[in-house]
C-alpha cells in the first residue's frame, strides 16, 4: 500500500467558534479540520490557506504550526489560524457539493 500524500489542515478559530467539516463516508459520521493534500511545489502553509478557502469560503491567516504528525508514513501539518475575510459556507470544493 502506498503512503498517502502529505496534508495540511487549518484549525480556524474565531471567538468561541471552531470551523469543522462534517463528513459521512462508508457509514461513518465524523468531523475534520479543513484541509487536504499538499500539491507539488506548494508549502504546507500555502496548502492550508488554499484548502481552507476551497472548503469553507474563508480567507485565513496562519498563526503558527501547532502539530506535525505522521499518518501511514506521511506528514500531516496542523496550523492554528484565524479568518481574514470571506463567508463561511461558500467554499467551492467537493466538500460543499
RALINWO-V606654 format. One line per field, one symbol per residue. phi: phi as a letter, one per 20 degrees, with the letter a starting at -180 (. if undefined). psi: psi as a letter, one per 30 degrees, with the letter a starting at -180 (. if undefined). burial: # if it has 16 or more other C-alpha atoms within 10 Angstrom, else .. Layout:
BEGIN
phi->???
psi->???
burial->???
END
This chain:
BEGIN
phi->.efffgcccdeeccmddcecdeccclmddbccfgqrfefgndegffffffffffedndecdeeafdaccdclncfcdcdfbbfdrncgndfdfffed
psi->kkkllklkkkjjkjbgkkklkkkjkhgkklklkkaakklkfkleeeeeeeeeeeffgkklkkelkfkjlkjhgkkkkkkklkkfaakkgglglfff.
burial->.....#######......##............######.....##.################..#.........#########.......#......
END
